[in-house]
Amino acid sequence: MRGNGKSKQGWRYGAVAVLVVGQALAGVGAAAPASASDVRCKISNLACLYEDINGNGDEYGGVWRQGKYELGGWDGDNEISSVSNYSEWCMTLYTNDGWGGRTLTLGPKRSLYNLKDWGFNDDTESYRLHAC
């Protein structure tokens, strides 16, 4: 043993422990794994709505501009179970057509991977992107 009185092997274990703890702390608060569609939305800074939890199933939306949007008929109406808002705008979901009813708002760069947790599963009929 030389220097600080610790063996080289003890130093190696200490370095590995610091690395593992550092990686664990870096992962604190990580979101659920997302689908390939969700990754595409993130890369493109889009607001996307999904038929299933965790960004799976049919995708609706895929918009980035401020505005009001309808989910009409059989095209996602009352089928949305997860949303990702990677746009620069706030995103408000509405339970009725025409931007009425109960609402749920996400800030920019936020995702909700299971709307059931928020009492909003399969309830979205319209949404809008707007200034926060």
LINCORVEN-V168855 format. One record per pair of residues at least 4 apart in sequence whose C-alpha atoms are under 8 Angstrom apart, sorted by the first residue. I is the first residue (numbers start at 0). GAP is how many residues later the second one is. Records with the same first field share a line. If there is no record, write none. Layout:
I: GAP + GAP
This chain:
0: 4 + 5 + 6 + 7
1: 4 + 5
5: 4 + 5
6: 4
7: 4
8: 4
9: 4
10: 4
11: 4
12: 4
13: 4
14: 4
15: 4
16: 4
17: 4
18: 4
19: 4
20: 4
21: 4
22: 4
23: 4
31: 22 + 81
32: 21
33: 4 + 5 + 20 + 21 + 22
34: 4 + 19 + 20 + 21
35: 4
36: 4 + 18 + 19 + 22
37: 4 + 10 + 17 + 18 + 46
38: 4
39: 4
40: 4 + 5 + 6 + 7 + 21 + 43 + 45
41: 4 + 42 + 44
43: 42
44: 19 + 40 + 41 + 42 + 43
45: 16 + 17 + 18 + 38 + 39 + 40 + 41
46: 14 + 15 + 16 + 17 + 36 + 37 + 38 + 39 + 40 + 44
47: 11 + 12 + 13 + 14 + 15 + 35 + 36 + 37
48: 6 + 10 + 11 + 12 + 13 + 31 + 32 + 33 + 34 + 35
49: 5 + 6 + 7 + 8 + 9 + 10 + 29 + 30 + 31 + 32 + 33
50: 4 + 5 + 6 + 7 + 8 + 25 + 28 + 29 + 30 + 31
51: 4 + 5 + 6 + 27 + 28 + 29 + 30
52: 4 + 28 + 29 + 60 + 61 + 62
53: 28 + 59 + 60
54: 4 + 27 + 28 + 29 + 58
59: 15 + 16
63: 23 + 24 + 65
64: 64
65: 23 + 62 + 63 + 64 + 65
66: 61 + 62 + 63
67: 31 + 58 + 59 + 60 + 61
68: 57 + 58 + 59
69: 27 + 28 + 55 + 56 + 57
70: 4 + 5 + 6 + 26 + 53 + 54 + 55
71: 4 + 5 + 53
72: 4
75: 4 + 49
76: 45 + 46 + 47 + 48 + 49
77: 44 + 45 + 46 + 47
78: 42 + 43 + 44 + 45
79: 35 + 41 + 42 + 43 + 44
80: 32 + 33 + 34 + 35 + 39 + 40 + 41
81: 29 + 30 + 31 + 32 + 33 + 39
82: 28 + 29 + 30 + 32
83: 25 + 26 + 27 + 28 + 29
84: 5 + 6 + 21 + 22 + 23 + 24 + 25 + 26
85: 22 + 23 + 24 + 25
86: 21 + 22
87: 20 + 21
88: 18 + 19 + 40 + 41 + 42 + 43
89: 15 + 16 + 17 + 18 + 39 + 40 + 41 + 42
90: 14 + 15 + 16 + 17 + 36 + 37 + 38 + 39
91: 11 + 12 + 13 + 14 + 35 + 36 + 37 + 38
92: 6 + 10 + 11 + 12 + 31 + 32 + 33 + 34 + 35
93: 5 + 6 + 7 + 8 + 9 + 10 + 29 + 30 + 31 + 32 + 33
94: 4 + 5 + 6 + 7 + 8 + 28 + 29 + 30 + 31
95: 4 + 5 + 6 + 28 + 29 + 30
96: 28 + 29
97: 28
98: 27 + 28 + 29
103: 16
105: 4 + 5
106: 25
113: 4 + 7
114: 4 + 5 + 6 + 7
115: 4 + 5
116: 4
119: 4
